[in-house]
Amino acid sequence: MLTWTAQPATAAVVLRLTGLLDLAGVAQVRTALHKTLADQPAAIVVDLDALTVEDDVLLTVFAAFARTAVTWPGCAVLLAAPDTGLRAALHRVSISRLLPVYPDSPAAVLAAASLPAPHRFALSLPPGSEAVTAARRTVRDACATWELPHVVDDAELVASELVGNAVRYGGAPVALALVQGRYFLYLSVRDGNPYPPARRFPSQEPGAEISIGGRGLLLVEALAAGWGSRSAAPGKVVWATLRLRRPLLRRRPGRPDQATTGHGQAAPDGHRPADDGHRRSTTAGQATADGHAPGDHIRGAPDGAHGQAVGGAAGVPL
């Protein structure tokens, strides 16, 4: 039997896992991780002090989840493993090469506090049509504060579509959050409907009625580097990322046509300059210990991320 508790700390949420991590426990761990992530903390410290592991390979659930957290909402994941045997197991399956491992929870929380604080705007939206107006205003204020005039128009459109859909189909409460990463602007809307959104394509039938309803997600897909939805009881979170302009590059002496970027070196928000952590393709598959619950829906996810394709008969129109 595996149990978990999530407790907010100064700079992170501490997720304490207690019990046996076996094949059945992987699903419970994944649920705990994703429920904690749905609140969009700046960092998650996973305390493994009271965890017993049946097989080392099951520990890979933490590395896969970290890749998910980088995709959205740009959240750092740190492990606390006081037991030297468990730290050795994390090293054997290369988890310690992907995630920082600390000897105890206080040390991990202290390390999380030293990470650059993310720029974040969050707003609970009023019901009805006023929600879209408030969302657009919040996006403009955030982009002005963060000096991002080049993405404000796209961000307003994406936020309008996500919030409009949440108001029409999602149900209260509706909340908007924006987080600025190094390479991406993260937008997310939370609502009370657990069903994922579904794209609706215009009818090709001659004489079919022309309607703009249900096509908002096509616009989001066209503008965003990636988007998806995640279960967040009692509803869901729908998120999208917009690519930011890269920082100015340092020119190599004598080579005006080339620049150094620290190629392959991870940025503070977990993205590598070479690929920025996003792909336009979607990988669909049954989740196991890969960090994605069957209810996760991802488009433009990084390599290695798995989830069902967005949409489907159970989805609500956007």
Legacy VTK file of the C-alpha trace (Angstrom):
# vtk DataFile Version 3.0
C-alpha trace
ASCII
DATASET POLYDATA
POINTS 318 float
0.000 0.000 0.000
1.424 3.356 -1.048
0.238 6.703 0.335
1.274 10.282 -0.262
0.936 13.774 1.151
1.740 17.145 -0.439
2.842 19.996 1.802
3.767 23.499 0.571
7.198 24.682 1.666
9.031 27.987 1.209
10.100 27.483 -2.396
8.513 24.175 -3.384
5.818 21.630 -2.670
7.172 18.633 -0.762
5.550 15.389 -1.920
6.148 12.615 0.607
5.712 9.043 -0.607
5.213 6.256 1.935
4.991 2.519 1.310
5.995 0.043 -1.390
6.725 1.145 -4.949
5.756 -1.896 -6.989
4.143 -2.115 -10.422
0.721 -1.243 -8.971
2.263 1.563 -6.921
3.625 3.255 -10.048
0.106 4.362 -10.990
-0.398 5.798 -7.496
2.906 7.669 -7.686
2.003 9.036 -11.095
-1.380 10.216 -9.795
0.260 11.922 -6.819
2.829 13.640 -9.033
0.276 14.907 -11.525
-2.153 16.126 -8.884
0.683 18.070 -7.297
1.722 19.465 -10.677
-1.823 20.636 -11.474
-1.401 23.448 -8.915
1.582 24.697 -10.963
4.197 25.014 -8.205
7.591 26.513 -8.982
9.257 23.261 -7.879
8.367 19.826 -6.510
10.561 18.041 -3.980
9.803 14.306 -3.939
10.709 12.927 -0.506
11.631 9.227 -0.814
12.616 8.693 2.823
9.700 6.338 3.586
9.594 4.638 0.177
10.558 0.999 -0.410
11.314 0.060 -4.025
10.569 -3.415 -5.379
12.583 -3.001 -8.596
15.073 -0.287 -9.565
13.525 0.187 -13.001
10.314 1.495 -11.422
12.238 4.590 -10.339
12.190 5.790 -13.943
8.686 7.140 -13.275
10.378 10.167 -11.679
12.586 10.968 -14.674
9.664 10.685 -17.092
7.555 12.909 -14.871
10.318 15.531 -14.804
10.163 15.716 -18.607
6.419 16.247 -18.339
6.849 19.018 -15.770
9.300 20.827 -18.051
6.759 20.738 -20.887
4.189 22.406 -18.628
4.319 24.397 -16.413
8.121 24.632 -16.476
8.381 23.122 -12.993
11.649 21.871 -11.449
11.661 18.390 -9.886
14.128 17.459 -7.117
14.504 14.173 -5.242
15.317 13.698 -1.552
16.697 10.243 -0.756
18.246 9.893 2.724
18.844 6.154 2.291
22.236 5.468 0.695
20.923 2.253 -0.860
18.132 4.151 -2.602
20.581 6.785 -3.838
22.699 3.980 -5.252
19.626 2.571 -7.028
18.873 6.004 -8.498
22.425 6.086 -9.803
22.206 2.577 -11.277
19.227 3.501 -13.459
20.774 6.898 -14.323
18.048 8.901 -12.568
20.688 10.878 -10.675
22.086 12.005 -14.026
18.702 13.454 -15.023
17.423 14.787 -11.700
19.212 16.340 -8.732
19.231 14.031 -5.707
19.713 15.430 -2.189
20.380 13.632 1.109
17.220 14.957 2.772
14.144 17.061 2.153
15.409 20.298 3.817
18.482 20.262 1.559
16.305 19.804 -1.524
13.960 22.631 -0.479
16.981 24.888 0.104
18.246 24.041 -3.379
14.810 24.815 -4.847
14.908 28.215 -3.148
18.142 29.023 -4.990
16.531 28.463 -8.397
15.485 31.572 -10.330
11.958 32.490 -9.291
9.571 32.125 -12.242
7.624 35.139 -13.454
4.009 34.271 -12.805
0.582 35.861 -13.173
-2.538 34.091 -11.887
-6.160 35.193 -11.864
-9.516 33.699 -10.872
-11.862 34.746 -13.652
-15.414 36.077 -13.291
-18.269 34.090 -14.842
-19.685 34.884 -18.267
-18.250 36.967 -21.080
-16.331 39.167 -18.650
-13.879 36.294 -18.185
-12.426 36.687 -21.697
-12.019 40.447 -21.250
-10.276 39.939 -17.909
-8.017 37.257 -19.415
-6.939 39.490 -22.316
-6.213 42.340 -19.904
-4.130 40.038 -17.694
-2.132 38.801 -20.696
-1.428 42.369 -21.802
-0.332 43.353 -18.291
1.929 40.313 -17.977
3.572 40.815 -21.359
4.099 44.520 -20.611
5.652 43.713 -17.231
7.928 41.071 -18.725
8.708 43.206 -21.818
7.321 40.699 -24.307
5.582 42.885 -26.903
6.385 40.420 -29.708
4.150 37.680 -28.273
1.321 39.703 -26.747
-1.004 39.402 -29.770
-0.638 35.625 -30.060
-0.882 35.238 -26.280
-4.129 37.246 -26.191
-5.655 35.093 -28.936
-4.646 31.813 -27.282
-5.860 32.957 -23.859
-9.156 34.158 -25.355
-9.809 30.802 -27.016
-8.910 28.741 -23.948
-10.892 30.927 -21.550
-13.864 31.186 -23.911
-14.039 27.418 -24.161
-13.743 27.048 -20.385
-16.628 29.474 -19.866
-18.864 27.803 -22.491
-18.167 24.180 -21.675
-15.957 23.891 -18.611
-17.928 25.343 -15.766
-16.798 27.258 -12.711
-14.374 27.895 -11.233
-12.243 29.193 -14.128
-8.694 30.408 -13.520
-5.902 31.676 -15.803
-2.177 31.386 -15.149
0.831 32.654 -17.105
4.447 31.706 -16.461
7.461 33.097 -18.279
10.261 30.629 -18.939
13.535 31.308 -20.704
12.349 30.112 -24.090
8.564 29.810 -23.683
5.557 31.599 -22.307
3.261 29.105 -20.561
-0.497 29.764 -20.494
-3.019 27.561 -18.734
-6.731 27.669 -17.961
-8.358 25.566 -15.286
-12.088 24.754 -15.288
-14.585 22.402 -13.685
-15.158 19.992 -16.603
-12.990 16.830 -16.474
-13.389 16.002 -20.183
-10.527 17.034 -22.497
-11.172 19.519 -25.303
-11.785 18.283 -28.838
-10.922 19.937 -32.109
-13.748 20.461 -34.598
-12.942 20.761 -38.290
-15.182 22.720 -40.671
-17.567 20.592 -42.730
-16.619 19.994 -46.360
-20.174 19.137 -47.362
-21.703 21.453 -49.999
-24.237 23.781 -48.456
-23.158 22.960 -44.897
-23.841 25.637 -42.317
-20.820 27.830 -41.657
-20.014 28.060 -37.970
-17.005 29.303 -36.042
-17.887 27.316 -32.936
-15.523 24.521 -31.947
-12.601 25.719 -34.054
-10.704 27.627 -31.400
-8.317 24.773 -30.748
-7.243 24.810 -34.388
-6.156 28.418 -33.860
-4.368 27.484 -30.647
-2.584 24.675 -32.468
-1.522 27.051 -35.239
-0.096 29.665 -32.852
1.349 27.569 -30.027
4.575 25.599 -29.906
2.694 22.935 -27.950
-0.579 22.463 -26.094
-2.422 19.826 -24.112
-4.715 19.099 -21.194
-4.274 17.438 -17.850
-6.762 16.151 -15.314
-7.004 18.356 -12.217
-9.884 17.205 -10.010
-12.665 18.071 -10.156
-11.934 19.424 -13.639
-8.929 19.847 -15.899
-6.187 22.236 -16.963
-5.718 23.117 -20.641
-2.313 24.626 -21.394
-0.370 26.059 -24.310
3.173 27.321 -24.797
4.317 30.180 -27.014
7.894 30.386 -28.201
9.819 33.438 -27.049
12.637 35.069 -28.955
15.969 33.691 -27.893
18.455 35.849 -25.969
21.077 37.699 -28.003
23.837 35.323 -29.063
27.508 35.929 -28.406
29.410 36.171 -31.663
32.609 34.219 -32.139
35.613 36.418 -32.956
36.312 36.378 -36.657
33.167 34.364 -37.438
30.352 36.907 -37.845
28.077 34.266 -39.352
28.173 31.970 -36.320
27.340 32.328 -32.664
27.791 30.290 -29.539
24.746 29.270 -27.548
26.106 26.665 -25.198
24.745 24.031 -27.580
23.220 21.093 -25.754
23.356 22.798 -22.376
20.048 22.821 -20.523
18.452 26.182 -19.800
17.170 27.049 -16.310
13.659 25.943 -17.263
14.908 22.576 -18.528
14.943 23.255 -22.289
17.960 22.731 -24.470
18.731 25.487 -26.993
19.029 22.884 -29.735
15.442 21.713 -29.564
13.693 23.895 -26.936
11.898 20.817 -25.617
9.031 20.932 -28.095
8.093 18.974 -31.196
5.172 19.454 -33.523
4.494 15.722 -33.622
2.333 13.825 -31.174
3.147 10.422 -29.770
0.186 8.404 -28.612
0.308 5.324 -26.510
-0.745 3.579 -23.352
0.996 5.048 -20.344
2.885 2.818 -17.938
5.760 4.146 -15.834
6.468 7.007 -18.236
5.009 9.795 -16.141
1.797 10.341 -18.118
-1.551 9.220 -16.822
-4.090 7.904 -19.321
-6.020 11.153 -18.820
-3.137 13.336 -20.038
-3.508 14.815 -23.495
-0.497 16.380 -25.144
0.266 17.985 -28.488
3.738 19.134 -29.386
5.224 17.147 -26.482
8.954 16.469 -26.145
10.517 13.259 -27.352
9.742 10.437 -24.982
6.457 11.872 -23.750
3.416 9.681 -24.241
-0.277 10.317 -23.967
-3.530 9.926 -25.789
-4.147 12.239 -28.704
-6.111 15.355 -27.858
-9.792 15.145 -28.629
-12.102 12.213 -29.080
-15.739 11.445 -28.669
-15.653 12.284 -24.981
-14.098 15.716 -25.544
-15.929 18.994 -25.418
-15.830 21.271 -28.473
-13.455 24.178 -28.684
LINES 1 319
318 0 1 2 3 4 5 6 7 8 9 10 11 12 13 14 15 16 17 18 19 20 21 22 23 24 25 26 27 28 29 30 31 32 33 34 35 36 37 38 39 40 41 42 43 44 45 46 47 48 49 50 51 52 53 54 55 56 57 58 59 60 61 62 63 64 65 66 67 68 69 70 71 72 73 74 75 76 77 78 79 80 81 82 83 84 85 86 87 88 89 90 91 92 93 94 95 96 97 98 99 100 101 102 103 104 105 106 107 108 109 110 111 112 113 114 115 116 117 118 119 120 121 122 123 124 125 126 127 128 129 130 131 132 133 134 135 136 137 138 139 140 141 142 143 144 145 146 147 148 149 150 151 152 153 154 155 156 157 158 159 160 161 162 163 164 165 166 167 168 169 170 171 172 173 174 175 176 177 178 179 180 181 182 183 184 185 186 187 188 189 190 191 192 193 194 195 196 197 198 199 200 201 202 203 204 205 206 207 208 209 210 211 212 213 214 215 216 217 218 219 220 221 222 223 224 225 226 227 228 229 230 231 232 233 234 235 236 237 238 239 240 241 242 243 244 245 246 247 248 249 250 251 252 253 254 255 256 257 258 259 260 261 262 263 264 265 266 267 268 269 270 271 272 273 274 275 276 277 278 279 280 281 282 283 284 285 286 287 288 289 290 291 292 293 294 295 296 297 298 299 300 301 302 303 304 305 306 307 308 309 310 311 312 313 314 315 316 317
